[in-house]
């Protein structure tokens, strides 16, 4: 099956990456940790790349989702763990993962010694906890993406 030209991923420019990073003040949108030097851009709604190809070159099954509003700053562990799951699929997977841990003898032992404690809290991601907080920089960054891109220099074309 031939790959449609518009289904190839277009790399974000440095200016676009900085806008994504600024959405949550340099924090992972999912766990809230400070982003490391080598952080990932995740698609909140997955683009679902085709299998058996290099990840960055893989054609997207849903290329219309590859836009800045759908890009989230992510630490590598969160992005790798989320993979191509929807947010709700990942939320359910994380909840199920805790139930899986509860069956492990080592986990039960450290829990019995008070080294970990469990809560009945629902999985709520950092960006969800930050929504609605007044003065959050990510809201302004998110709202002004198009304005900032209009001011950004055009990417250079390599021949």
KAZI-V678997 format. One record per run of one state. SS is the DSSP state (H for helix, E for strand, L for the rest). FROM is the first residue (numbers start at 0). LEN is the number of residues. If there is no record, write none. Layout:
BEGIN
ss = (SS	SS)
from = (FROM	FROM)
len = (LEN	LEN)
END
This chain:
BEGIN
ss = (L	H	L	H	L	E	L	E	L	E	L	E	L	E	L	H	L	H	E	L	H	L	H	L	H	L	H	L	H	L	H	L)
from = (0	4	7	13	22	26	27	33	34	39	43	48	49	59	60	62	65	67	70	74	75	82	86	101	104	112	125	130	136	143	144	151)
len = (4	3	6	9	4	1	6	1	5	4	5	1	10	1	2	3	2	3	4	1	7	4	15	3	8	13	5	6	7	1	7	8)
END
